[in-house]
Amino acid sequence: MQKLTERIDDLKQRIAAWGKRIRRYTERSTRFNQNRLFQSDQKRLYKSLERPMVNGTGPAPNQADTVAFWRGLWSEPVNHNEGPWTEVVASQCASITPMDPVTITPDDVAEAVRRAPELEKSGTRRAASLLAEGVRGVSHCARPTVSRGSQPEVAPEPLHYWDHPFGS
């Protein structure tokens, strides 16, 4: 009898392992096909993602119920003071004095342009970095970028920096 139960347990484990293997293959295949579709036709991919998944678990939820669920979820007040770590962080940050707001006026821009005669030949990226050099309170993290005279590619707009004690 014990040999039979061991054999049944062994078969159950094999079935579970095959099920997991099939699930991993299905997920990998889905990811592969979605990546391929993303590279070739993004519009068709997004349309396919909007369609409800047919997995046999029942009808798709009503759209009004879905909207009501998310509105209810997002409208509930959230209390983020749940752990003692927040009090530790609050006590560490209590000694930080807020930085005075920096307002860049047209006069500041004119002064930066006046001090940079090479501005015309160096382009707008150099203009933004020269303007940033004139702004006080550049953070420790951004100082190497500003001193190199380059602006990150991800920041086409004028940058605003602040100084904090957690810098490198």
Secondary structure, DSSP 8 states (H G I E B T S, - for coil): -HHHHHHHHHHHHHHHHHHHHHHHHHHHHHHHHHHHHHHH-HHHHHHHHHS----SS-S---HHHHHHHHHHHHHS------SHHHHHHHHHHTT----------HHHHHHHHHT-TTHHHH-HHHHHHHHHHHSS---TTTHHHHHHT---TT--S-------TT--
